[in-house]
Amino acid sequence: MNKLLKDNSYSQPLLFEGAKTETEFSGQRAESKSGSCAQKSKPQDSGYTIMESLVAMVVVSVLMIAIAPVMAYSVAIRVQARRIELAAMAGRAYVDALRAGAIKSTDTGFPVADPATIPAAPTNPAILYCVDTDGGGCTGNKDFYIQGVRPPNTGTTIPTDTGYNLIVRVYRADGFTGKPMTTTQQSVANSALGNPQAPLVVMQSQIPPTTGEASSYGSLCDRLKDGSLKCH
């Protein structure tokens, strides 16, 4: 019994010492874990300074100023190309209407007779053929005036009986602003939006007779043949 009591008296300090050691180890682990979490949550000091941001803004501004005119010019060329495309469609529609006889010699816009090789530019839009695309009259930049010119006929023969060579010029409707019109056709890339007084499209075509007994081939042969040849 005394021996057992002695063993128990010696074991009690050992238990306290083991518990103390374990408590200290757990505290060290907790402290190490909290330290690592604090290190991970520490904010980073890396980033752009104010001077670096200002330099970047200056570089971007210089680049935008350099490419802005090119972008504006490319957009203007696209607008002009689209306008020329619409003008070509209007000119072809005018030629088709003449071939079908939808536009009579007494109608406004019928081709005028002009003996000159290069007819003069129009001065009065009231005698031209109007293509109104927006329904508000020929006043906007989307509308067109078409000038049709044909050679004069000999004698009293009307052009619808013999056919004729046709010259077509398509002008912008907003180009008639009091300034003189020109006959030089403008291209897609000249001065971005181009000269409003210059024709967008210039084309030539042969209009066969729409009345009478003459055939299209006979009419064309009679107008183009030499005097010694016959169209038979």
C-alpha positions as a Python dict, from the first residue, in 0.01 Angstrom:
ca = {
    (1, 'M'): (0, 0, 0),
    (2, 'N'): (276, 241, 79),
    (3, 'K'): (446, 152, -246),
    (4, 'L'): (125, 221, -441),
    (5, 'L'): (87, 555, -274),
    (6, 'K'): (442, 639, -356),
    (7, 'D'): (388, 550, -722),
    (8, 'N'): (76, 769, -738),
    (9, 'S'): (255, 1059, -576),
    (10, 'Y'): (529, 1042, -835),
    (11, 'S'): (291, 1010, -1134),
    (12, 'Q'): (92, 1326, -1062),
    (13, 'P'): (378, 1573, -1143),
    (14, 'L'): (447, 1382, -1461),
    (15, 'L'): (90, 1423, -1579),
    (16, 'F'): (94, 1795, -1508),
    (17, 'E'): (422, 1833, -1694),
    (18, 'G'): (290, 1645, -1998),
    (19, 'A'): (-24, 1855, -2008),
    (20, 'K'): (184, 2171, -1979),
    (21, 'T'): (407, 2062, -2268),
    (22, 'E'): (109, 1981, -2487),
    (23, 'T'): (-50, 2317, -2407),
    (24, 'E'): (266, 2501, -2501),
    (25, 'F'): (294, 2306, -2829),
    (26, 'S'): (-69, 2382, -2917),
    (27, 'G'): (-10, 2749, -2843),
    (28, 'Q'): (291, 2756, -3072),
    (29, 'R'): (91, 2592, -3352),
    (30, 'A'): (-194, 2840, -3311),
    (31, 'E'): (49, 3131, -3305),
    (32, 'S'): (225, 2999, -3617),
    (33, 'K'): (-107, 2955, -3797),
    (34, 'S'): (-231, 3302, -3706),
    (35, 'G'): (102, 3447, -3816),
    (36, 'S'): (79, 3279, -4158),
    (37, 'C'): (-279, 3402, -4204),
    (38, 'A'): (-172, 3753, -4113),
    (39, 'Q'): (112, 3727, -4363),
    (40, 'K'): (-125, 3614, -4638),
    (41, 'S'): (-377, 3888, -4568),
    (42, 'K'): (-112, 4155, -4570),
    (43, 'P'): (-190, 4399, -4860),
    (44, 'Q'): (48, 4408, -5153),
    (45, 'D'): (238, 4728, -5219),
    (46, 'S'): (278, 4666, -5597),
    (47, 'G'): (79, 4886, -5850),
    (48, 'Y'): (98, 5188, -6081),
    (49, 'T'): (210, 5520, -5950),
    (50, 'I'): (50, 5849, -6049),
    (51, 'M'): (337, 5933, -6285),
    (52, 'E'): (311, 5598, -6461),
    (53, 'S'): (-64, 5648, -6505),
    (54, 'L'): (-15, 5997, -6646),
    (55, 'V'): (248, 5872, -6893),
    (56, 'A'): (15, 5594, -7008),
    (57, 'M'): (-268, 5845, -7061),
    (58, 'V'): (-40, 6073, -7264),
    (59, 'V'): (72, 5783, -7486),
    (60, 'V'): (-287, 5671, -7548),
    (61, 'S'): (-394, 6028, -7627),
    (62, 'V'): (-114, 6072, -7881),
    (63, 'L'): (-207, 5745, -8052),
    (64, 'M'): (-577, 5840, -8067),
    (65, 'I'): (-493, 6181, -8215),
    (66, 'A'): (-275, 6011, -8476),
    (67, 'I'): (-535, 5758, -8592),
    (68, 'A'): (-849, 5975, -8559),
    (69, 'P'): (-808, 6146, -8902),
    (70, 'V'): (-751, 5811, -9071),
    (71, 'M'): (-1065, 5667, -8913),
    (72, 'A'): (-1272, 5973, -9011),
    (73, 'Y'): (-1139, 5959, -9368),
    (74, 'S'): (-1219, 5588, -9399),
    (75, 'V'): (-1576, 5647, -9280),
    (76, 'A'): (-1616, 5932, -9531),
    (77, 'I'): (-1491, 5709, -9813),
    (78, 'R'): (-1743, 5442, -9720),
    (79, 'V'): (-2024, 5700, -9724),
    (80, 'Q'): (-1910, 5829, -10064),
    (81, 'A'): (-1879, 5477, -10205),
    (82, 'R'): (-2232, 5399, -10092),
    (83, 'R'): (-2362, 5721, -10249),
    (84, 'I'): (-2193, 5637, -10580),
    (85, 'E'): (-2344, 5289, -10569),
    (86, 'L'): (-2693, 5433, -10522),
    (87, 'A'): (-2630, 5683, -10802),
    (88, 'A'): (-2528, 5403, -11039),
    (89, 'M'): (-2848, 5215, -10953),
    (90, 'A'): (-3052, 5529, -11021),
    (91, 'G'): (-2876, 5578, -11357),
    (92, 'R'): (-2945, 5219, -11464),
    (93, 'A'): (-3309, 5254, -11362),
    (94, 'Y'): (-3333, 5568, -11576),
    (95, 'V'): (-3186, 5387, -11878),
    (96, 'D'): (-3425, 5094, -11830),
    (97, 'A'): (-3720, 5333, -11813),
    (98, 'L'): (-3616, 5492, -12143),
    (99, 'R'): (-3576, 5154, -12310),
    (100, 'A'): (-3919, 5045, -12191),
    (101, 'G'): (-4079, 5369, -12304),
    (102, 'A'): (-4188, 5463, -11951),
    (103, 'I'): (-4036, 5810, -11997),
    (104, 'K'): (-4188, 5984, -12298),
    (105, 'S'): (-4033, 6257, -12510),
    (106, 'T'): (-4282, 6501, -12357),
    (107, 'D'): (-4195, 6412, -11997),
    (108, 'T'): (-3965, 6610, -11771),
    (109, 'G'): (-3623, 6455, -11767),
    (110, 'F'): (-3632, 6313, -12120),
    (111, 'P'): (-3282, 6333, -12277),
    (112, 'V'): (-3219, 6672, -12435),
    (113, 'A'): (-3059, 6706, -12776),
    (114, 'D'): (-2703, 6836, -12772),
    (115, 'P'): (-2464, 6820, -13069),
    (116, 'A'): (-2153, 6864, -12853),
    (117, 'T'): (-1928, 6566, -12797),
    (118, 'I'): (-1909, 6656, -12427),
    (119, 'P'): (-2240, 6820, -12335),
    (120, 'A'): (-2236, 7105, -12087),
    (121, 'A'): (-2321, 7056, -11723),
    (122, 'P'): (-2682, 7122, -11625),
    (123, 'T'): (-2780, 7460, -11488),
    (124, 'N'): (-3151, 7414, -11419),
    (125, 'P'): (-3260, 7113, -11212),
    (126, 'A'): (-3623, 7167, -11311),
    (127, 'I'): (-3563, 7004, -11651),
    (128, 'L'): (-3375, 6705, -11508),
    (129, 'Y'): (-3509, 6368, -11405),
    (130, 'C'): (-3553, 6345, -11027),
    (131, 'V'): (-3490, 6029, -10826),
    (132, 'D'): (-3647, 6088, -10486),
    (133, 'T'): (-3534, 5816, -10246),
    (134, 'D'): (-3681, 5952, -9923),
    (135, 'G'): (-4014, 6089, -10044),
    (136, 'G'): (-3941, 6449, -9948),
    (137, 'G'): (-3855, 6587, -10290),
    (138, 'C'): (-3515, 6628, -10454),
    (139, 'T'): (-3355, 6836, -10183),
    (140, 'G'): (-3154, 6603, -9958),
    (141, 'N'): (-2814, 6442, -9996),
    (142, 'K'): (-2978, 6104, -10062),
    (143, 'D'): (-3167, 6221, -10372),
    (144, 'F'): (-3034, 6247, -10726),
    (145, 'Y'): (-3085, 6447, -11044),
    (146, 'I'): (-3019, 6269, -11374),
    (147, 'Q'): (-2911, 6452, -11686),
    (148, 'G'): (-2984, 6262, -12006),
    (149, 'V'): (-2825, 6389, -12328),
    (150, 'R'): (-2871, 6255, -12684),
    (151, 'P'): (-2749, 6367, -13026),
    (152, 'P'): (-2994, 6580, -13226),
    (153, 'N'): (-3201, 6403, -13487),
    (154, 'T'): (-3198, 6501, -13848),
    (155, 'G'): (-3521, 6629, -13997),
    (156, 'T'): (-3846, 6573, -13815),
    (157, 'T'): (-3779, 6216, -13702),
    (158, 'I'): (-3840, 6175, -13330),
    (159, 'P'): (-3580, 5980, -13128),
    (160, 'T'): (-3824, 5713, -13012),
    (161, 'D'): (-3863, 5598, -13376),
    (162, 'T'): (-3494, 5567, -13455),
    (163, 'G'): (-3316, 5505, -13124),
    (164, 'Y'): (-3023, 5713, -13007),
    (165, 'N'): (-2695, 5718, -12818),
    (166, 'L'): (-2749, 5825, -12458),
    (167, 'I'): (-2516, 6001, -12216),
    (168, 'V'): (-2622, 5989, -11852),
    (169, 'R'): (-2486, 6195, -11563),
    (170, 'V'): (-2611, 6146, -11209),
    (171, 'Y'): (-2573, 6444, -10973),
    (172, 'R'): (-2638, 6491, -10606),
    (173, 'A'): (-2962, 6675, -10544),
    (174, 'D'): (-2803, 6897, -10280),
    (175, 'G'): (-2532, 7003, -10525),
    (176, 'F'): (-2758, 7259, -10693),
    (177, 'T'): (-2694, 7538, -10446),
    (178, 'G'): (-2627, 7825, -10684),
    (179, 'K'): (-2274, 7715, -10767),
    (180, 'P'): (-2197, 7604, -11123),
    (181, 'M'): (-2206, 7230, -11181),
    (182, 'T'): (-1913, 7048, -11343),
    (183, 'T'): (-1881, 6758, -11587),
    (184, 'T'): (-1572, 6591, -11436),
    (185, 'Q'): (-1671, 6272, -11262),
    (186, 'Q'): (-1550, 6236, -10907),
    (187, 'S'): (-1393, 5921, -10773),
    (188, 'V'): (-1450, 5738, -10445),
    (189, 'A'): (-1132, 5862, -10280),
    (190, 'N'): (-1113, 6227, -10383),
    (191, 'S'): (-1159, 6469, -10096),
    (192, 'A'): (-1339, 6209, -9887),
    (193, 'L'): (-1701, 6316, -9948),
    (194, 'G'): (-1619, 6458, -10290),
    (195, 'N'): (-1735, 6763, -10482),
    (196, 'P'): (-2115, 6808, -10455),
    (197, 'Q'): (-2123, 6984, -10794),
    (198, 'A'): (-1953, 6697, -10981),
    (199, 'P'): (-2144, 6399, -11121),
    (200, 'L'): (-2131, 6083, -10914),
    (201, 'V'): (-2173, 5856, -11216),
    (202, 'V'): (-2126, 5906, -11589),
    (203, 'M'): (-2240, 5633, -11829),
    (204, 'Q'): (-2335, 5580, -12191),
    (205, 'S'): (-2590, 5347, -12344),
    (206, 'Q'): (-2781, 5278, -12664),
    (207, 'I'): (-3157, 5328, -12653),
    (208, 'P'): (-3342, 5125, -12916),
    (209, 'P'): (-3657, 5257, -13085),
    (210, 'T'): (-3966, 5219, -12869),
    (211, 'T'): (-4214, 5306, -13146),
    (212, 'G'): (-4224, 5255, -13521),
    (213, 'E'): (-4119, 4952, -13721),
    (214, 'A'): (-3741, 4980, -13697),
    (215, 'S'): (-3564, 4697, -13513),
    (216, 'S'): (-3304, 4748, -13246),
    (217, 'Y'): (-3029, 4603, -13464),
    (218, 'G'): (-3135, 4804, -13770),
    (219, 'S'): (-3150, 5124, -13569),
    (220, 'L'): (-2805, 5070, -13421),
    (221, 'C'): (-2658, 4976, -13760),
    (222, 'D'): (-2805, 5283, -13930),
    (223, 'R'): (-2656, 5513, -13669),
    (224, 'L'): (-2310, 5355, -13660),
    (225, 'K'): (-2253, 5237, -14017),
    (226, 'D'): (-2041, 5399, -14280),
    (227, 'G'): (-2225, 5558, -14571),
    (228, 'S'): (-2120, 5285, -14817),
    (229, 'L'): (-2248, 4995, -14607),
    (230, 'K'): (-2594, 4850, -14583),
    (231, 'C'): (-2773, 4707, -14281),
    (232, 'H'): (-2910, 4396, -14455),
}
